[in-house]
Amino acid sequence: MPKYRLSLPPSDWPEDIRAKFDTVFADSSKRQRPRLSQALGRWLLEAGQDDLPPELITPALLERRLGHLRPEMQAAARQALQAVFPEANVFCRETRVEVESKRAALQREIARNWHRLPSAWQEAAKHKLHFCPEGLNDGLLVEAWTPDTVRTRMQAACAFFDYCRDAGLVEDVTPNSVKSYLNQRQDLYRAGKVSIAGTRGALQKLKLLGVALFPDRNWDWFNPVLRFLRKKAALQPSRNDGRIVDLAELKLAALSCSEEALRRHKAAKGYKKRASANKLARTGLAISLLVNSPIRRESLAALDLKENFDTGFTRLYLSSRETKDKQRDERLLSPEVQKQLRDYIEHHRVVVAPTQETALFIGSWGKPVTPGYLSQTVGDQCEKLFGKRVTPQVIRNIIAGFIVSEAPEKASLASIVLNHASTATTETYRANGKQVQAAKKLRAANDKGRADHGVETMLSGKPRKGRGNNRQGKPVQERPLRRRRGVS
């Protein structure tokens, strides 16, 4: 009975392929040459069984013939094929699921909201916001500003002109329209719906877009308004201050999300429940990665298994184009995060990810999740767990605040950990850090004073004795005593 072959021996290879192989790997080691020969022989054998020429190399054939092999055998086969058939790009990445680029998304968003701009602003912006299909003759603002900058400033302008139309005002940026807009925002601020800093940011974006579109107009009257709002915003506490959650709590919550997701995955019987478990595991892993390595949400959502991790998933890499200082960044993952990452990849991600997709975070539709959606799921989960909406940016603020509060003299460390463009960005956290330290000292002094005088507080954690407590040791409200007749 003939022996079943897994690889075609070199004696049966075509003469030209054998000659090229011998020439290219003439100096290879005794251990490397048999491995490469076996890998190339496997490819030639399967090509003959398929009745196809061996030089026909496509991503589909590479996946079918090499996808089931061990990683080291796949690498050897690709190395041998690239050497023998240099015209074939055997190391090309498989076609990924198409994701809309920021440029295409911005172009579509501008076209959808173009009617919200007044005609004069449309005429001024038409050439400066032009998108060239080849990218060679873009408008001035498309070239000078990033897509995020163009998007946020256009959003601010559209929202302002929407207000002008609703209020029956002239659709233009004038002192009267800005004054009316500020009055409306003041009412919303008193209702707790907007912040002073948000109002200032919206007006500043509106002014910057106006200066770019109408450089001949005088915009100096806008500056006192922005300075006044800046002073007012500096006196107001950040909305993130009320959302502070301890880092240890975030870490434990993230691990518990992964454990619960794994339990749901094993108990699930259908795709819908497994996809729901994937969402929970994905959110828990995102929180863990942010606590371990507080990268930006755009970099977090764009993490790729091949580009951003080593083979053992022990390190996280960010390329120079993903960092503000344009330097390659490397982060060491903790053992807990490593295990959480492997569990997500082995159990949850495979449920929704196509075989050709290499992005880390995949949604239920088999496509990479967007930064906004990932931030939303993190915030929703934290709101369920803590009653506070903690987003990726808030986690970065928590870590920066922790660093400057524990060691204000080393606040520059926050710039390194958070990868700020400059240390000046971190200086905004220094004052908050000193306030946190002062609050800790004041609380410690108050606790010591109460203890010296034998005063117990409701937060001391010691339940009171007597009828004033329920079975759980929580103080309950005393009932007022009824006055009996004849008793004064």
Secondary structure as UniProt FT lines:
FT   HELIX           10..12
FT   HELIX           15..24
FT   TURN            25..27
FT   TURN            30..31
FT   HELIX           32..49
FT   TURN            50..51
FT   TURN            54..55
FT   HELIX           59..66
FT   TURN            67..68
FT   HELIX           71..84
FT   TURN            86..87
FT   TURN            90..91
FT   HELIX           102..113
FT   HELIX           114..116
FT   HELIX           119..128
FT   TURN            133..134
FT   HELIX           140..144
FT   HELIX           147..167
FT   HELIX           175..190
FT   TURN            191..192
FT   HELIX           196..213
FT   TURN            215..216
FT   TURN            220..221
FT   HELIX           222..235
FT   HELIX           239..243
FT   HELIX           247..267
FT   HELIX           271..292
FT   HELIX           297..301
FT   TURN            305..307
FT   TURN            311..312
FT   STRAND          315..318
FT   HELIX           320..322
FT   TURN            324..325
FT   STRAND          329..332
FT   HELIX           335..343
FT   HELIX           344..349
FT   HELIX           350..352
FT   TURN            355..356
FT   TURN            364..365
FT   HELIX           371..386
FT   HELIX           392..406
FT   HELIX           408..410
FT   HELIX           412..418
FT   HELIX           423..425
FT   HELIX           427..452
FT   TURN            453..454
FT   TURN            458..459
FT   TURN            467..468
FT   TURN            471..472
FT   TURN            485..486
//
